[in-house]
Amino acid sequence: MCIQDYLKYSMPAAVTIMVAYEFALLSLGLKNFVFYGPRNDFVSANREGIVSSFGYLAVCLVGIDIGR
């Protein structure tokens, strides 16, 4: 099984990631952590990049599906 076999599910995966990402931002308090959280350790110091990588992954998966 190669990577192209998994890429046929890129749009459903992208939609799932987008919905989960928005739910985490709005309902689970992730937005407050990103905007107002302390910068105590490596993860909290780089929280904007870590959290936004899920959004970039969803955009990349949408692009893969459109490009196919």
DRENTORKOL-3810 file (N, C-alpha, C; in nm, 4 decimals):
REM DRENTORKOL-3810
@n.u->0.0850; n.v->-0.1166; n.w->0.0000; ca.u->0.0000; ca.v->0.0000; ca.w->0.0000; c.u->0.0903; c.v->0.1238; c.w->0.0000
@n.u->0.0630; n.v->0.2155; n.w->-0.0905; ca.u->0.1469; ca.v->0.3343; ca.w->-0.1020; c.u->0.0692; c.v->0.4591; c.w->-0.0597
@n.u->0.1383; n.v->0.5715; n.w->-0.0609; ca.u->0.0799; ca.v->0.6958; ca.w->-0.0099; c.u->-0.0379; c.v->0.7421; c.w->-0.0946
@n.u->-0.0392; n.v->0.7138; n.w->-0.2236; ca.u->-0.1514; ca.v->0.7556; ca.w->-0.3091; c.u->-0.2817; c.v->0.6893; c.w->-0.2674
@n.u->-0.2756; n.v->0.5720; n.w->-0.2092; ca.u->-0.3974; ca.v->0.5054; ca.w->-0.1633; c.u->-0.4630; c.v->0.5819; c.w->-0.0492
@n.u->-0.3819; n.v->0.6463; n.w->0.0341; ca.u->-0.4374; ca.v->0.7225; ca.w->0.1448; c.u->-0.4816; c.v->0.8622; c.w->0.1031
@n.u->-0.4252; n.v->0.9152; n.w->-0.0047; ca.u->-0.4571; ca.v->1.0507; ca.w->-0.0468; c.u->-0.5966; c.v->1.0633; c.w->-0.1054
@n.u->-0.6612; n.v->0.9537; n.w->-0.1400; ca.u->-0.7977; ca.v->0.9646; ca.w->-0.1919; c.u->-0.8957; c.v->1.0052; c.w->-0.0824
@n.u->-0.8540; n.v->0.9995; n.w->0.0424; ca.u->-0.9370; ca.v->1.0423; ca.w->0.1548; c.u->-0.8942; c.v->1.1788; c.w->0.2074
@n.u->-0.8278; n.v->1.2601; n.w->0.1254; ca.u->-0.7743; ca.v->1.3863; ca.w->0.1755; c.u->-0.8839; c.v->1.4884; c.w->0.2056
@n.u->-0.9906; n.v->1.4951; n.w->0.1270; ca.u->-1.0953; ca.v->1.5929; ca.w->0.1552; c.u->-1.1745; c.v->1.5589; c.w->0.2821
@n.u->-1.2168; n.v->1.4335; n.w->0.3021; ca.u->-1.2827; ca.v->1.4041; ca.w->0.4300; c.u->-1.1913; c.v->1.4255; c.w->0.5504
@n.u->-1.0639; n.v->1.3957; n.w->0.5354; ca.u->-0.9695; ca.v->1.4189; ca.w->0.6451; c.u->-0.9550; c.v->1.5682; c.w->0.6714
@n.u->-0.9499; n.v->1.6484; n.w->0.5650; ca.u->-0.9368; ca.v->1.7934; ca.w->0.5811; c.u->-1.0585; c.v->1.8523; c.w->0.6511
@n.u->-1.1764; n.v->1.8095; n.w->0.6130; ca.u->-1.2986; ca.v->1.8601; ca.w->0.6756; c.u->-1.3035; c.v->1.8189; c.w->0.8227
@n.u->-1.2646; n.v->1.6970; n.w->0.8520; ca.u->-1.2620; ca.v->1.6489; ca.w->0.9902; c.u->-1.1644; c.v->1.7307; c.w->1.0744
@n.u->-1.0460; n.v->1.7571; n.w->1.0204; ca.u->-0.9459; ca.v->1.8359; ca.w->1.0926; c.u->-0.9961; c.v->1.9785; c.w->1.1139
@n.u->-1.0588; n.v->2.0373; n.w->1.0111; ca.u->-1.1092; ca.v->2.1743; ca.w->1.0246; c.u->-1.2177; c.v->2.1852; c.w->1.1308
@n.u->-1.3101; n.v->2.0901; n.w->1.1321; ca.u->-1.4180; ca.v->2.0930; ca.w->1.2311; c.u->-1.3622; c.v->2.0725; c.w->1.3715
@n.u->-1.2712; n.v->1.9782; n.w->1.3871; ca.u->-1.2117; ca.v->1.9532; ca.w->1.5185; c.u->-1.1286; c.v->2.0722; c.w->1.5655
@n.u->-1.0593; n.v->2.1371; n.w->1.4742; ca.u->-0.9768; ca.v->2.2535; ca.w->1.5062; c.u->-1.0636; c.v->2.3699; c.w->1.5539
@n.u->-1.1711; n.v->2.3984; n.w->1.4829; ca.u->-1.2619; ca.v->2.5054; ca.w->1.5243; c.u->-1.3299; c.v->2.4728; c.w->1.6568
@n.u->-1.3677; n.v->2.3475; n.w->1.6745; ca.u->-1.4289; ca.v->2.3070; ca.w->1.8015; c.u->-1.3321; c.v->2.3276; c.w->1.9171
@n.u->-1.2057; n.v->2.2891; n.w->1.8962; ca.u->-1.1056; ca.v->2.3053; ca.w->2.0019; c.u->-1.0796; c.v->2.4528; c.w->2.0302
@n.u->-1.0770; n.v->2.5356; n.w->1.9273; ca.u->-1.0532; ca.v->2.6780; ca.w->1.9488; c.u->-1.1674; c.v->2.7439; c.w->2.0250
@n.u->-1.2895; n.v->2.7153; n.w->1.9852; ca.u->-1.4035; ca.v->2.7869; ca.w->2.0406; c.u->-1.4597; c.v->2.7240; c.w->2.1677
@n.u->-1.4649; n.v->2.5933; n.w->2.1746; ca.u->-1.5332; ca.v->2.5272; ca.w->2.2866; c.u->-1.4401; c.v->2.4759; c.w->2.3960
@n.u->-1.3207; n.v->2.4395; n.w->2.3628; ca.u->-1.2307; ca.v->2.3794; ca.w->2.4612; c.u->-1.1320; c.v->2.4784; c.w->2.5213
@n.u->-1.1405; n.v->2.6051; n.w->2.4823; ca.u->-1.0536; ca.v->2.7058; ca.w->2.5405; c.u->-0.9160; c.v->2.7156; c.w->2.4795
@n.u->-0.8963; n.v->2.6564; n.w->2.3634; ca.u->-0.7650; ca.v->2.6638; ca.w->2.2993; c.u->-0.7333; c.v->2.8056; c.w->2.2541
@n.u->-0.8353; n.v->2.8827; n.w->2.2189; ca.u->-0.8135; ca.v->3.0209; ca.w->2.1763; c.u->-0.7554; c.v->3.1045; c.w->2.2911
@n.u->-0.8060; n.v->3.0869; n.w->2.4103; ca.u->-0.7528; ca.v->3.1605; ca.w->2.5253; c.u->-0.6094; c.v->3.1206; c.w->2.5555
@n.u->-0.5771; n.v->2.9930; n.w->2.5386; ca.u->-0.4394; ca.v->2.9489; ca.w->2.5591; c.u->-0.3461; c.v->3.0121; c.w->2.4579
@n.u->-0.3894; n.v->3.0176; n.w->2.3325; ca.u->-0.3043; ca.v->3.0745; ca.w->2.2281; c.u->-0.2844; c.v->3.2241; c.w->2.2502
@n.u->-0.3911; n.v->3.2964; n.w->2.2828; ca.u->-0.3809; ca.v->3.4413; ca.w->2.2957; c.u->-0.3228; c.v->3.4866; c.w->2.4295
@n.u->-0.3588; n.v->3.4203; n.w->2.5384; ca.u->-0.3280; ca.v->3.4736; ca.w->2.6703; c.u->-0.2478; c.v->3.3798; c.w->2.7596
@n.u->-0.2094; n.v->3.2650; n.w->2.7105; ca.u->-0.1393; ca.v->3.1691; ca.w->2.7943; c.u->0.0015; c.v->3.2130; c.w->2.8289
@n.u->0.0554; n.v->3.1611; n.w->2.9396; ca.u->0.1919; ca.v->3.1962; ca.w->2.9801; c.u->0.2945; c.v->3.1285; c.w->2.8899
@n.u->0.4125; n.v->3.1806; n.w->2.8898; ca.u->0.5229; ca.v->3.1236; ca.w->2.8103; c.u->0.6256; c.v->3.0643; c.w->2.9057
@n.u->0.5922; n.v->2.9489; n.w->2.9617; ca.u->0.6773; ca.v->2.8867; ca.w->3.0631; c.u->0.7743; c.v->2.7844; c.w->3.0072
@n.u->0.7321; n.v->2.7086; n.w->2.9070; ca.u->0.8166; ca.v->2.6020; ca.w->2.8550; c.u->0.8182; c.v->2.6088; c.w->2.7021
@n.u->0.8777; n.v->2.5089; n.w->2.6402; ca.u->0.8949; ca.v->2.5093; ca.w->2.4946; c.u->0.7618; c.v->2.5097; c.w->2.4213
@n.u->0.6675; n.v->2.4287; n.w->2.4664; ca.u->0.5384; ca.v->2.4191; ca.w->2.3977; c.u->0.4611; c.v->2.5498; c.w->2.4118
@n.u->0.4561; n.v->2.6054; n.w->2.5294; ca.u->0.3807; ca.v->2.7292; ca.w->2.5467; c.u->0.4498; c.v->2.8479; c.w->2.4805
@n.u->0.5811; n.v->2.8437; n.w->2.4655; ca.u->0.6517; ca.v->2.9508; ca.w->2.3965; c.u->0.6290; c.v->2.9463; c.w->2.2462
@n.u->0.5970; n.v->2.8312; n.w->2.1936; ca.u->0.5741; ca.v->2.8137; ca.w->2.0499; c.u->0.4305; c.v->2.7740; c.w->2.0190
@n.u->0.3381; n.v->2.8145; n.w->2.1024; ca.u->0.1999; ca.v->2.7683; ca.w->2.0909; c.u->0.1315; c.v->2.8140; c.w->1.9636
@n.u->0.1608; n.v->2.9340; n.w->1.9130; ca.u->0.0940; ca.v->2.9806; ca.w->1.7910; c.u->0.1286; c.v->2.8906; c.w->1.6727
@n.u->0.2539; n.v->2.8577; n.w->1.6583; ca.u->0.2962; ca.v->2.7733; ca.w->1.5471; c.u->0.2479; c.v->2.6305; c.w->1.5594
@n.u->0.2493; n.v->2.5782; n.w->1.6799; ca.u->0.2052; ca.v->2.4402; ca.w->1.7013; c.u->0.0566; c.v->2.4269; c.w->1.6736
@n.u->-0.0228; n.v->2.5194; n.w->1.7259; ca.u->-0.1678; ca.v->2.5117; ca.w->1.7082; c.u->-0.2065; c.v->2.5383; c.w->1.5626
@n.u->-0.1398; n.v->2.6343; n.w->1.4984; ca.u->-0.1771; ca.v->2.6673; ca.w->1.3608; c.u->-0.1351; c.v->2.5601; c.w->1.2611
@n.u->-0.0455; n.v->2.4707; n.w->1.2986; ca.u->-0.0030; ca.v->2.3661; ca.w->1.2055; c.u->-0.1180; c.v->2.2728; c.w->1.1671
@n.u->-0.2170; n.v->2.2594; n.w->1.2550; ca.u->-0.3334; ca.v->2.1778; ca.w->1.2202; c.u->-0.4161; c.v->2.2445; c.w->1.1109
@n.u->-0.4276; n.v->2.3748; n.w->1.1153; ca.u->-0.4974; ca.v->2.4472; ca.w->1.0093; c.u->-0.4228; c.v->2.4385; c.w->0.8776
@n.u->-0.2902; n.v->2.4506; n.w->0.8820; ca.u->-0.2105; ca.v->2.4386; ca.w->0.7600; c.u->-0.2197; c.v->2.2978; c.w->0.7018
@n.u->-0.2250; n.v->2.1971; n.w->0.7868; ca.u->-0.2417; ca.v->2.0603; ca.w->0.7393; c.u->-0.3741; c.v->2.0441; c.w->0.6657
@n.u->-0.4813; n.v->2.1029; n.w->0.7186; ca.u->-0.6119; ca.v->2.0945; ca.w->0.6535; c.u->-0.6090; c.v->2.1649; c.w->0.5177
@n.u->-0.5457; n.v->2.2809; n.w->0.5104; ca.u->-0.5365; ca.v->2.3530; ca.w->0.3829; c.u->-0.4549; c.v->2.2725; c.w->0.2826
@n.u->-0.3486; n.v->2.2088; n.w->0.3275; ca.u->-0.2660; ca.v->2.1256; ca.w->0.2400; c.u->-0.3466; c.v->2.0072; c.w->0.1854
@n.u->-0.4259; n.v->1.9439; n.w->0.2696; ca.u->-0.5078; ca.v->1.8304; ca.w->0.2256; c.u->-0.6155; c.v->1.8735; c.w->0.1250
@n.u->-0.6714; n.v->1.9911; n.w->0.1440; ca.u->-0.7682; ca.v->2.0431; ca.w->0.0465; c.u->-0.6985; c.v->2.0672; c.w->-0.0871
@n.u->-0.5794; n.v->2.1233; n.w->-0.0843; ca.u->-0.5028; ca.v->2.1450; ca.w->-0.2070; c.u->-0.4681; c.v->2.0165; c.w->-0.2784
@n.u->-0.4371; n.v->1.9127; n.w->-0.2024; ca.u->-0.4086; ca.v->1.7813; ca.w->-0.2631; c.u->-0.5311; c.v->1.7296; c.w->-0.3338
@n.u->-0.6473; n.v->1.7435; n.w->-0.2705; ca.u->-0.7704; ca.v->1.6933; ca.w->-0.3313; c.u->-0.8068; c.v->1.7737; c.w->-0.4560
@n.u->-0.7920; n.v->1.9033; n.w->-0.4513; ca.u->-0.8226; ca.v->1.9861; ca.w->-0.5686; c.u->-0.7238; c.v->1.9566; c.w->-0.6812
@n.u->-0.5994; n.v->1.9355; n.w->-0.6465; ca.u->-0.4974; ca.v->1.9074; ca.w->-0.7482; c.u->-0.5147; c.v->1.7737; c.w->-0.8168
@n.u->-0.5806; n.v->1.6818; n.w->-0.7510; ca.u->-0.6049; ca.v->1.5516; ca.w->-0.8134; c.u->-0.7138; c.v->1.5675; c.w->-0.9154
END
